[in-house]
Amino acid sequence: MSQYIAKRPRDIADCVSAYLQEGDLDGITTMFHPDCQIFFPSDQPPLTGLSGARKAFEEFIELKPAIKSDVFCEVINGDVALLRANWSVVAPDGSLMAEGQSTEVAKKLENGGWGYLIDCPNGPPALS
């Protein structure tokens, strides 16, 4: 399989999409920081760590959809970045599977690329 590295925080979703289309679940997990938290669905406790990233994608990896991400905010401070994006998940037949507006925190990874540290596909969860 290929190895993708996000050279900029805004490139992470494109790398995840490339791995997703290849059906490479291990590759997808390389786009997440080992201490990540994924708030999906946002009304549930977060998925954590690389096992959480794996769980977030394992249910639809065989569908090999494309993720389209239009990042409209990227603020970088050293090895941490804040991202906001409009995104969609499109099936191979072109049908829309899901869409939303995300808020993410990215962090530099050991390989020199960027990965998600906090991933909120539908925006940050509400205070409880």
DSSP file (Angstrom, degrees, kcal/mol; ACC not computed):
  #  RESIDUE AA STRUCTURE BP1 BP2  ACC     N-H-->O    O-->H-N    N-H-->O    O-->H-N    TCO  KAPPA ALPHA  PHI   PSI    X-CA   Y-CA   Z-CA
    1    1 A M              0   0    0      0, 0.0    18,-0.0     0, 0.0     2,-0.0   0.000 360.0 360.0 360.0 163.5    0.0    0.0    0.0
    2    2 A S        -     0   0    0     16,-0.1     2,-0.5    17,-0.0    20,-0.0  -0.294 360.0-134.8 -76.6 162.8    1.0    3.6   -0.4
    3    3 A Q        -     0   0    0     -2,-0.0     2,-0.4     2,-0.0    -1,-0.0  -0.977  21.9-171.4-122.7 117.8    2.3    5.9    2.4
    4    4 A Y        -     0   0    0     -2,-0.5     2,-0.4    23,-0.1    11,-0.0  -0.870   4.2-168.8-108.3 140.8    0.8    9.3    2.5
    5    5 A I        -     0   0    0     -2,-0.4     2,-0.9   107,-0.0     3,-0.1  -0.997  22.7-130.8-129.6 127.9    2.1   12.1    4.8
    6    6 A A        -     0   0    0    108,-0.5   108,-1.5    -2,-0.4     6,-0.1  -0.679  19.9-173.4 -78.6 108.8    0.2   15.3    5.4
    7    7 A K  S    S+     0   0    0     -2,-0.9    -1,-0.2   106,-0.2     3,-0.0   0.752  76.4  28.5 -75.6 -24.2    2.7   18.1    4.8
    8    8 A R  S >  S-     0   0    0    106,-0.1     3,-2.1    -3,-0.1     4,-0.4  -0.948  88.6-114.6-129.8 152.5    0.2   20.7    6.0
    9    9 A P  G >  S+     0   0    0      0, 0.0     3,-1.7     0, 0.0     4,-0.3   0.885 115.8  60.4 -53.9 -39.2   -2.6   20.3    8.5
   10   10 A R  G 3  S+     0   0    0      1,-0.3     4,-0.3     2,-0.1     3,-0.2   0.620  96.4  63.4 -66.8  -9.9   -5.2   20.9    5.7
   11   11 A D  G <> S+     0   0    0     -3,-2.1     4,-1.9     1,-0.2    -1,-0.3   0.558  76.9  88.2 -88.3  -9.1   -3.8   17.9    3.8
   12   12 A I  H <> S+     0   0    0     -3,-1.7     4,-2.6    -4,-0.4     5,-0.2   0.928  86.3  49.6 -58.3 -49.1   -4.8   15.3    6.5
   13   13 A A  H  > S+     0   0    0     -4,-0.3     4,-2.7     1,-0.2    -1,-0.2   0.870 108.7  53.5 -61.0 -37.0   -8.3   14.7    5.1
   14   14 A D  H  > S+     0   0    0     -4,-0.3     4,-2.2     2,-0.2    -1,-0.2   0.896 110.4  47.4 -63.9 -38.9   -7.0   14.2    1.6
   15   15 A C  H  X S+     0   0    0     -4,-1.9     4,-2.4     2,-0.2    -2,-0.2   0.920 111.3  50.2 -67.3 -43.6   -4.5   11.5    2.9
   16   16 A V  H  X S+     0   0    0     -4,-2.6     4,-2.6     1,-0.2    -2,-0.2   0.924 111.0  50.6 -58.9 -43.7   -7.3    9.8    4.9
   17   17 A S  H  X S+     0   0    0     -4,-2.7     4,-2.7     2,-0.2    -2,-0.2   0.908 108.6  51.2 -61.4 -43.0   -9.4    9.8    1.7
   18   18 A A  H  X S+     0   0    0     -4,-2.2     4,-1.3     1,-0.2    -1,-0.2   0.930 113.1  44.9 -61.7 -45.6   -6.6    8.3   -0.3
   19   19 A Y  H  X>S+     0   0    0     -4,-2.4     5,-2.7     1,-0.2     4,-0.6   0.895 112.1  53.3 -63.4 -39.4   -6.1    5.5    2.3
   20   20 A L  H ><5S+     0   0    0     -4,-2.6     3,-1.0     1,-0.2    -2,-0.2   0.914 107.2  50.1 -62.3 -44.0   -9.9    5.0    2.5
   21   21 A Q  H 3<5S+     0   0    0     -4,-2.7    -1,-0.2     1,-0.3    -2,-0.2   0.774 111.1  50.0 -67.7 -24.8  -10.2    4.6   -1.3
   22   22 A E  H 3<5S-     0   0    0     -4,-1.3    -1,-0.3    -5,-0.2    -2,-0.2   0.550 112.2-122.0 -85.6  -8.3   -7.4    2.0   -1.1
   23   23 A G  T <<5 +     0   0    0     -3,-1.0     2,-1.0    -4,-0.6    -3,-0.2   0.798  61.2 149.2  72.5  28.6   -9.2    0.2    1.7
   24   24 A D     >< +     0   0    0     -5,-2.7     4,-1.9     1,-0.2    -1,-0.2  -0.762  19.0 171.6-103.2  89.3   -6.1    0.6    3.9
   25   25 A L  H  > S+     0   0    0     -2,-1.0     4,-1.8     1,-0.2    -1,-0.2   0.867  80.9  54.2 -66.1 -37.7   -7.3    0.9    7.5
   26   26 A D  H  > S+     0   0    0      1,-0.2     4,-0.8     2,-0.2    -1,-0.2   0.899 107.6  51.9 -62.4 -39.7   -3.8    0.7    8.9
   27   27 A G  H >4 S+     0   0    0      1,-0.2     3,-0.9     2,-0.2     4,-0.4   0.903 105.3  55.1 -62.5 -41.9   -2.9    3.7    6.7
   28   28 A I  H >< S+     0   0    0     -4,-1.9     3,-2.0     1,-0.3    -1,-0.2   0.911 102.5  56.5 -58.0 -42.7   -5.8    5.7    7.9
   29   29 A T  H >< S+     0   0    0     -4,-1.8     3,-1.4     1,-0.3    -1,-0.3   0.754  94.4  67.3 -65.3 -21.7   -4.7    5.2   11.5
   30   30 A T  T << S+     0   0    0     -3,-0.9    -1,-0.3    -4,-0.8    -2,-0.2   0.630  91.2  64.2 -71.0 -11.0   -1.3    6.8   10.6
   31   31 A M  T <  S+     0   0    0     -3,-2.0    85,-2.5    -4,-0.4     2,-0.4   0.274  94.4  75.2 -94.0  10.5   -3.1   10.1   10.0
   32   32 A F  E <  S-a  116   0A   0     -3,-1.4    85,-0.2    83,-0.3    18,-0.1  -0.953  85.2-115.7-123.4 142.3   -4.1   10.3   13.7
   33   33 A H  E >   -     0   0A   0     83,-3.0     3,-2.1    -2,-0.4    16,-0.1  -0.480  31.2-117.3 -68.7 144.3   -2.0   11.2   16.7
   34   34 A P  E 3  S+     0   0A   0      0, 0.0    16,-0.5     0, 0.0    17,-0.2   0.777 116.3  48.1 -56.6 -26.3   -1.6    8.2   19.2
   35   35 A D  E 3  S+     0   0A   0     14,-0.2    82,-0.1    13,-0.1    -2,-0.1   0.104  88.5 143.3 -98.4  21.9   -3.4   10.3   21.9
   36   36 A C  E <   -     0   0A   0     -3,-2.1    13,-2.6    80,-0.2     2,-0.4  -0.114  38.1-154.7 -66.5 158.3   -6.3   11.3   19.6
   37   37 A Q  E     -aB 118  48A   0     80,-2.1    82,-2.7    11,-0.2     2,-0.5  -0.999   5.5-162.6-129.1 131.7   -9.9   11.7   20.5
   38   38 A I  E     -aB 119  47A   0      9,-3.0     9,-2.8    -2,-0.4     2,-1.3  -0.967   6.4-157.4-119.6 117.7  -12.6   11.4   17.9
   39   39 A F        +     0   0    0     80,-3.0    83,-0.5    -2,-0.5     3,-0.2  -0.616  32.4 159.6 -96.4  75.5  -16.0   12.8   18.8
   40   40 A F  S    S+     0   0    0     -2,-1.3     2,-0.1     1,-0.4     7,-0.1  -0.930  71.0  24.1-148.0 119.6  -18.2   10.7   16.4
   41   41 A P  S >  S-     0   0    0      0, 0.0     3,-1.8     0, 0.0    -1,-0.4   0.615  91.8-145.2 -68.9 154.5  -21.0   10.5   17.0
   42   42 A S  T 3  S+     0   0    0      1,-0.3    84,-0.1    -3,-0.2    -2,-0.1   0.639  94.3  59.2 -69.5 -14.3  -20.8   13.7   19.0
   43   43 A D  T 3  S+     0   0    0     82,-0.1    -1,-0.3     2,-0.1    -3,-0.0   0.335  98.9  72.5 -94.8   8.2  -23.4   12.6   21.6
   44   44 A Q  S <  S-     0   0    0     -3,-1.8     3,-0.1     1,-0.1     0, 0.0  -0.768  99.1 -83.5-114.6 161.5  -21.3    9.6   22.6
   45   45 A P        -     0   0    0      0, 0.0    -5,-0.2     0, 0.0    -1,-0.1  -0.330  62.6 -92.7 -58.9 149.5  -18.0    9.4   24.5
   46   46 A P        -     0   0    0      0, 0.0     2,-0.4     0, 0.0    -7,-0.2  -0.273  28.8-120.5 -67.4 150.1  -15.0   10.0   22.3
   47   47 A L  E     -B   38   0A   0     -9,-2.8    -9,-3.0    -7,-0.1     2,-0.3  -0.732  40.1-152.5 -80.2 139.1  -13.1    7.2   20.5
   48   48 A T  E  >  -B   37   0A   0     -2,-0.4     4,-1.5   -11,-0.2   -11,-0.2  -0.884  36.4  -6.3-125.4 150.8   -9.6    7.4   21.7
   49   49 A G  H  > S-     0   0    0    -13,-2.6     4,-1.9    -2,-0.3     3,-0.3   0.060 101.3 -50.8  66.3-176.4   -6.1    6.5   20.5
   50   50 A L  H  > S+     0   0    0    -16,-0.5     4,-2.2     1,-0.2    -1,-0.2   0.805 137.6  57.4 -66.8 -29.1   -5.2    4.6   17.3
   51   51 A S  H  > S+     0   0    0      2,-0.2     4,-2.2     1,-0.2    -1,-0.2   0.868 106.3  50.9 -67.6 -34.3   -7.7    1.8   18.2
   52   52 A G  H  X S+     0   0    0     -4,-1.5     4,-2.1    -3,-0.3    -2,-0.2   0.890 108.8  50.5 -67.3 -39.6  -10.4    4.5   18.3
   53   53 A A  H  X S+     0   0    0     -4,-1.9     4,-1.0     2,-0.2    -2,-0.2   0.909 110.5  50.4 -63.0 -41.4   -9.4    5.8   14.9
   54   54 A R  H >X S+     0   0    0     -4,-2.2     4,-1.8     1,-0.2     3,-0.7   0.930 110.3  49.2 -60.9 -46.3   -9.5    2.3   13.5
   55   55 A K  H 3X S+     0   0    0     -4,-2.2     4,-0.6     1,-0.2    -1,-0.2   0.868 104.0  60.4 -62.8 -36.7  -13.0    1.8   15.0
   56   56 A A  H 3< S+     0   0    0     -4,-2.1    -1,-0.2     1,-0.2    -2,-0.2   0.800 118.6  27.7 -61.8 -28.8  -14.2    5.0   13.5
   57   57 A F  H XX S+     0   0    0     -4,-1.0     3,-1.0    -3,-0.7     4,-0.7   0.591  96.2  87.2-110.0 -13.3  -13.5    3.8   10.0
   58   58 A E  H 3< S+     0   0    0     -4,-1.8     3,-0.3     1,-0.2     4,-0.3   0.785  81.9  62.1 -64.6 -27.1  -13.8    0.0   10.1
   59   59 A E  T 3< S+     0   0    0     -4,-0.6    -1,-0.2     1,-0.2    -2,-0.1   0.797 118.4  23.5 -71.5 -26.8  -17.5   -0.1    9.4
   60   60 A F  T X> S+     0   0    0     -3,-1.0     3,-0.9    -4,-0.1     4,-0.7   0.255  86.5 106.6-124.2  15.8  -17.3    1.5    6.0
   61   61 A I  G >< S+     0   0    0     -4,-0.7     3,-0.9    -3,-0.3    -2,-0.1   0.864  79.4  57.5 -61.2 -36.3  -13.7    0.8    4.8
   62   62 A E  G 34 S+     0   0    0     -4,-0.3    -1,-0.2     1,-0.2    -2,-0.1   0.729  97.1  62.2 -70.2 -20.4  -15.0   -1.8    2.3
   63   63 A L  G <4 S-     0   0    0     -3,-0.9    -1,-0.2    28,-0.0    -2,-0.2   0.765  91.7-152.0 -72.7 -24.8  -17.2    0.8    0.6
   64   64 A K    <<  +     0   0    0     -3,-0.9    -3,-0.1    -4,-0.7    -2,-0.1   0.909  25.4 177.1  52.9  51.2  -14.1    2.8   -0.3
   65   65 A P        -     0   0    0      0, 0.0     2,-0.4     0, 0.0    26,-0.2  -0.289  27.6-115.5 -76.5 169.1  -15.8    6.2   -0.4
   66   66 A A  E     -C   90   0A   0     24,-2.9    24,-2.9   -46,-0.1     2,-0.6  -0.859  16.7-144.8-103.8 140.6  -14.1    9.5   -1.0
   67   67 A I  E     -C   89   0A   0     -2,-0.4     2,-0.5    22,-0.2    22,-0.2  -0.928  12.4-164.2-102.7 125.5  -13.8   12.2    1.6
   68   68 A K  E     -C   88   0A   0     20,-3.0    20,-2.1    -2,-0.6     2,-0.5  -0.952   9.4-174.3-110.5 124.4  -14.0   15.7    0.2
   69   69 A S  E     -C   87   0A   0     -2,-0.5     2,-0.8    18,-0.2    18,-0.2  -0.973  17.4-167.7-126.8 124.5  -12.8   18.4    2.6
   70   70 A D  E     -C   86   0A   0     16,-3.4    16,-2.0    -2,-0.5     2,-0.4  -0.847  17.7-157.7-108.8  92.7  -13.0   22.2    2.0
   71   71 A V  E     +C   85   0A   0     -2,-0.8    14,-0.3    14,-0.2     3,-0.1  -0.578  20.2 171.0 -73.6 121.8  -10.8   23.6    4.8
   72   72 A F  E     +     0   0A   0     12,-2.0     2,-0.3    -2,-0.4    13,-0.2   0.399  65.7  41.4-112.4   0.4  -11.8   27.2    5.4
   73   73 A C  E     +C   84   0A   0     11,-1.4    11,-1.8     2,-0.0     2,-0.3  -0.957  54.5 165.3-148.5 128.6   -9.7   27.8    8.5
   74   74 A E  E     +C   83   0A   0     -2,-0.3     2,-0.5     9,-0.2     9,-0.2  -0.896   5.8 177.3-144.3 112.5   -6.2   26.7    9.4
   75   75 A V  E     -C   82   0A   0      7,-2.5     7,-2.6    -2,-0.3     2,-0.5  -0.972  10.9-165.4-118.2 118.9   -4.4   28.3   12.3
   76   76 A I  E     +C   81   0A   0     -2,-0.5     2,-0.4     5,-0.2     5,-0.2  -0.894  14.1 175.2-110.3 131.8   -0.9   26.9   13.0
   77   77 A N  E >   -C   80   0A   0      3,-3.3     3,-1.4    -2,-0.5     2,-0.5  -0.852  65.7 -62.8-133.2  96.6    1.0   27.5   16.3
   78   78 A G  T 3  S-     0   0    0     -2,-0.4    -1,-0.0     1,-0.2    29,-0.0  -0.497 120.3 -10.6  65.7-116.9    4.2   25.5   16.3
   79   79 A D  T 3  S+     0   0    0     -2,-0.5    29,-2.1    -3,-0.1     2,-0.4   0.154 125.7  75.9-103.4  19.2    3.4   21.8   16.2
   80   80 A V  E <   -CD  77 107A   0     -3,-1.4    -3,-3.3    27,-0.2     2,-0.3  -0.973  56.8-176.2-128.9 143.8   -0.4   22.3   16.8
   81   81 A A  E     -CD  76 106A   0     25,-2.4    25,-2.8    -2,-0.4     2,-0.5  -0.991  18.8-143.4-140.6 148.5   -3.1   23.5   14.4
   82   82 A L  E     -CD  75 105A   0     -7,-2.6    -7,-2.5    -2,-0.3     2,-0.4  -0.937  24.9-173.7-108.1 132.6   -6.8   24.3   14.5
   83   83 A L  E     -CD  74 104A   0     21,-3.0    21,-2.6    -2,-0.5     2,-0.4  -0.952  14.6-173.9-127.4 146.4   -8.8   23.4   11.4
   84   84 A R  E     +CD  73 103A   0    -11,-1.8   -12,-2.0    -2,-0.4   -11,-1.4  -0.994  20.2 165.0-133.6 140.9  -12.4   24.0   10.3
   85   85 A A  E     -CD  71 102A   0     17,-1.6    17,-2.8    -2,-0.4     2,-0.5  -0.998  39.3-129.4-153.6 151.1  -13.8   22.5    7.2
   86   86 A N  E     +CD  70 101A   0    -16,-2.0   -16,-3.4    -2,-0.3     2,-0.3  -0.903  44.2 179.8 -94.1 133.2  -17.0   21.6    5.2
   87   87 A W  E     -CD  69 100A   0     13,-2.7    13,-2.0    -2,-0.5     2,-0.3  -0.903  20.4-170.7-135.8 161.3  -16.8   18.0    4.3
   88   88 A S  E     -CD  68  99A   0    -20,-2.1   -20,-3.0    -2,-0.3     2,-0.5  -0.987  17.7-140.7-147.1 152.6  -18.7   15.3    2.5
   89   89 A V  E     -CD  67  98A   0      9,-2.9     8,-3.3    -2,-0.3     9,-1.3  -0.978  23.7-166.6-114.9 122.6  -18.3   11.5    2.0
   90   90 A V  E     -CD  66  96A   0    -24,-2.9   -24,-2.9    -2,-0.5     6,-0.2  -0.938  14.9-131.8-118.1 127.3  -19.1   10.4   -1.5
   91   91 A A    >   -     0   0    0      4,-2.9     3,-2.6    -2,-0.5   -27,-0.1  -0.277  34.0-102.8 -68.4 159.3  -19.7    6.7   -2.5
   92   92 A P  T 3  S+     0   0    0      0, 0.0    -1,-0.1     0, 0.0   -28,-0.1   0.775 123.6  59.0 -55.9 -26.7  -17.9    5.3   -5.5
   93   93 A D  T 3  S-     0   0    0      2,-0.1    -2,-0.1     1,-0.0    -3,-0.0   0.447 122.6-106.7 -82.8   1.8  -21.2    5.7   -7.5
   94   94 A G  S <  S+     0   0    0     -3,-2.6     2,-0.2     1,-0.3    -1,-0.0   0.370  74.0 138.6  93.2  -4.7  -21.2    9.4   -6.8
   95   95 A S        -     0   0    0      1,-0.1    -4,-2.9    -5,-0.1     2,-0.4  -0.497  58.8-112.3 -78.2 145.5  -24.0    9.4   -4.2
   96   96 A L  E     +D   90   0A   0     -6,-0.2    -6,-0.2    -2,-0.2     3,-0.1  -0.631  33.7 176.8 -78.2 123.7  -23.7   11.5   -1.1
   97   97 A M  E     -     0   0A   0     -8,-3.3     2,-0.3    -2,-0.4    -7,-0.2   0.805  64.2 -20.4 -95.8 -37.0  -23.3    9.4    2.0
   98   98 A A  E     -D   89   0A   0     -9,-1.3    -9,-2.9     2,-0.0    -1,-0.4  -0.978  55.8-172.7-165.5 159.4  -22.8   12.1    4.6
   99   99 A E  E     +D   88   0A   0     -2,-0.3     2,-0.3   -11,-0.3   -11,-0.2  -0.981  17.6 134.3-155.9 160.8  -21.8   15.8    5.0
  100  100 A G  E     -D   87   0A   0    -13,-2.0   -13,-2.7    -2,-0.3     2,-0.4  -0.978  49.2 -86.1-179.6-170.7  -21.0   18.2    7.8
  101  101 A Q  E     -D   86   0A   0     -2,-0.3   -15,-0.2   -15,-0.2     2,-0.2  -0.991  43.7-159.0-127.0 122.8  -18.8   20.9    9.2
  102  102 A S  E     -D   85   0A   0    -17,-2.8   -17,-1.6    -2,-0.4     2,-0.4  -0.614  17.2-159.7-105.4 158.5  -15.8   19.8   11.3
  103  103 A T  E     +DE  84 120A   0     17,-1.9    17,-1.8    -2,-0.2     2,-0.3  -0.993  25.7 172.5-129.9 128.3  -13.6   21.3   13.9
  104  104 A E  E     -DE  83 119A   0    -21,-2.6   -21,-3.0    -2,-0.4     2,-0.5  -0.964  29.1-148.0-137.7 152.7  -10.2   19.6   14.4
  105  105 A V  E     -DE  82 118A   0     13,-2.7    12,-3.4    -2,-0.3    13,-2.2  -0.991  24.1-165.3-115.3 127.3   -7.0   20.0   16.2
  106  106 A A  E     -DE  81 116A   0    -25,-2.8   -25,-2.4    -2,-0.5     2,-0.3  -0.776   4.0-166.2-111.0 157.2   -3.9   18.6   14.4
  107  107 A K  E     -DE  80 115A   0      8,-2.7     8,-2.0    -2,-0.3   -27,-0.2  -0.993  31.1 -97.9-141.8 147.0   -0.5   17.9   15.8
  108  108 A K  E     - E   0 114A   0    -29,-2.1     6,-0.3    -2,-0.3     2,-0.2  -0.383  41.9-143.7 -61.6 140.0    2.9   17.1   14.2
  109  109 A L    >   -     0   0    0      4,-3.4     3,-1.9    -2,-0.1    -1,-0.1  -0.568  26.1-102.4-102.4 168.1    3.6   13.4   14.2
  110  110 A E  T 3  S+     0   0    0      1,-0.3    -1,-0.1    -2,-0.2    -2,-0.1   0.790 119.9  61.4 -60.3 -28.2    6.9   11.6   14.6
  111  111 A N  T 3  S-     0   0    0      1,-0.1    -1,-0.3     2,-0.1     3,-0.1   0.437 120.3-107.2 -80.9   2.7    7.2   11.1   10.8
  112  112 A G  S <  S+     0   0    0     -3,-1.9    -2,-0.1     1,-0.3    -1,-0.1   0.270  88.4 103.5  91.5 -11.9    7.2   14.9   10.3
  113  113 A G  S    S-     0   0    0      1,-0.1    -4,-3.4    -5,-0.1    -1,-0.3  -0.189  73.7 -99.4 -89.2-172.4    3.7   15.0    8.9
  114  114 A W  E     + E   0 108A   0   -108,-1.5  -108,-0.5    -6,-0.3     2,-0.3  -0.827  35.3 179.5-110.9 149.7    0.5   16.1   10.6
  115  115 A G  E     - E   0 107A   0     -8,-2.0    -8,-2.7    -2,-0.3   -83,-0.3  -0.971  36.8 -89.8-144.3 159.3   -2.3   14.0   12.2
  116  116 A Y  E     +aE  32 106A   0    -85,-2.5   -83,-3.0    -2,-0.3   -10,-0.3  -0.528  35.4 171.8 -71.4 130.5   -5.6   14.6   14.0
  117  117 A L  E    S+     0   0A   0    -12,-3.4   -80,-2.1     1,-0.4     2,-0.4   0.755  81.2  18.5-100.1 -44.4   -5.3   15.0   17.7
  118  118 A I  E    S-aE  37 105A   0    -13,-2.2   -13,-2.7   -82,-0.2     2,-0.5  -0.989  74.0-172.0-128.4 122.0   -8.9   16.0   18.3
  119  119 A D  E     +aE  38 104A   0    -82,-2.7   -80,-3.0    -2,-0.4   -15,-0.2  -0.953  12.1 171.2-121.5 115.6  -11.4   15.2   15.5
  120  120 A C  E >   - E   0 103A   0    -17,-1.8     3,-2.1    -2,-0.5   -17,-1.9  -0.785   5.2-179.0-120.9  83.5  -14.9   16.6   15.7
  121  121 A P  T 3  S+     0   0    0      0, 0.0   -34,-0.1     0, 0.0    -1,-0.1   0.799  87.2  35.2 -57.7 -30.2  -16.6   15.8   12.3
  122  122 A N  T 3  S-     0   0    0    -83,-0.5   -20,-0.2     1,-0.5   -82,-0.0  -0.010 129.2 -86.2-112.1  29.4  -19.8   17.4   13.3
  123  123 A G  S <  S-     0   0    0     -3,-2.1    -1,-0.5   -20,-0.1   -21,-0.1  -0.055  70.0 -40.3  86.9 166.2  -18.3   20.2   15.4
  124  124 A P        -     0   0    0      0, 0.0   -82,-0.1     0, 0.0    -4,-0.0  -0.275  69.0-104.1 -63.8 147.5  -17.3   20.1   19.1
  125  125 A P        -     0   0    0      0, 0.0     2,-0.1     0, 0.0   -82,-0.1  -0.345  38.6-104.5 -68.9 153.9  -19.7   18.4   21.5
  126  126 A A        -     0   0    0    -84,-0.1     2,-0.1     1,-0.1     0, 0.0  -0.411  41.1 -94.5 -73.0 153.2  -21.9   20.4   23.7
  127  127 A L              0   0    0      1,-0.1    -1,-0.1    -2,-0.1     0, 0.0  -0.406 360.0 360.0 -63.7 143.8  -21.0   20.8   27.4
  128  128 A S              0   0    0     -2,-0.1    -1,-0.1    -3,-0.1    -2,-0.0   0.448 360.0 360.0-106.9 360.0  -22.9   18.3   29.5
